[in-house]
Every structure is written in structure tokens, then in C-alpha cells.
Amino acid sequence: MMVLITGGTGYVAGWCVAELLKRGFRVRATIRSKSKEDIVRQAVATETDPGNRLSFVLADLKGMPGTPRIGFEVVDVRDLVDIHIRAMTAPEAAGQRFLATGEFMWMSEAANALRDGVGDAAGKVPTRNLPDFVVRVSGVFDRSLREIMPALGRRHRHSTAKAKELLGWQARPAAETVVACAKSLIEHNAV
């Protein structure tokens, strides 16, 4: 089975890639630059030999005049750390599983949050939604777009009520997370 991991250069994604490979899955990871392929491959190799089971697809959306109508549940890495520690230290959490997802956000909403939160540094981030048919037609010519087509218009919702009830856990707002991530990437010259 092939698993697609978006944001393949990200910290959490890297651990997901390594673990999926360890469990025998074939993994395709999206990257924004071909130059990142070796970096991801080397990082994964510290945990497991990817062999020929790791492939990459370029998902550089910077040149697009807008954003595809796709979205995701955004969770801050600080909130992931928080829920893990809460689950580890709360006796009532023993033997339980918890979802750690955040607020759903369309790409266009994330783009607007970036524009509002980091100003000029996000000046080239497109905020307009591309019609689905434009993305589908473009996907005929651009393989990286084919990978996201099943996600067009899909809104995922998962409940974290159990984590809130038993652990008092709450993810921070998605816009805050996106902006904090962008500021960190800028500060560390990663973008």
C-alpha cells in the first residue's frame, strides 16, 4: 500500500514517513523543492532504510495564482507535546487513546492568516481559491496536482472532546498556529 505524506520536509511528517517505512508501507512525500529530497532521505535513513519504498512528488504551489480548495486540521506541535504529557501524567488516561487534531482550515484561510500575521513576508502567498475544474484540468499536465485531487472540497472533522473532557486539552486556534509556524520558519531562514 502507498501512503501519501504531505509536507514531507516537516518534523512530524518525517517521523510519520520513518514509521510507515518501518511498518512496510511504500511512502510518497510531497516536497516543495527537488533539493529537499536528499535531506528527507538522509533524515529518514537515521531511523530506517527507505530502500526503493520512498518516493517524492514536487508540490510547489508558489507559482499558482490561487490555492486549491483543499483544507486540513491544523494542530500546533506545542499542543501535540502538551497532550502527550497530559496523557502520560493523568491516571485517568491510562490505556486510553486521544485524538490531537485542531481546527479545520482551508488553504485560502491559511493564506489569509499568513498575510495578516506576517505581512510583507507573505506578500506572494496567493489568497484566492482556484475553481476545482481549473485544478483538475491543470492536474492533467502537472502530476503534483493529481495527488491532491481526491482532497478537493473535502472537509475533515474529528472530535477531540475526549481529550478535552479527560485531560483538559484544547488546541490553539489554527490561524495562530499557522502564523507561529511561519514566523519560526522565517526566523530560522528555512523559507
RAVEN-V692848 format. One record per helix or strand of 2 or more residues. SS is the DSSP state (h for helix, s for strand). FROM is the first residue (numbers start at 1). LEN is the number of residues. If there is no record, write none. Layout:
BEGIN
ss->(SS | SS)
from->(FROM | FROM)
len->(LEN | LEN)
END
This chain:
BEGIN
ss->(s | h | s | h | s | s | h | h | s | h | h | h | h | h | h)
from->(2 | 11 | 26 | 34 | 54 | 71 | 77 | 91 | 104 | 107 | 132 | 143 | 149 | 161 | 174)
len->(4 | 12 | 6 | 12 | 5 | 3 | 13 | 3 | 3 | 16 | 10 | 4 | 3 | 7 | 14)
END
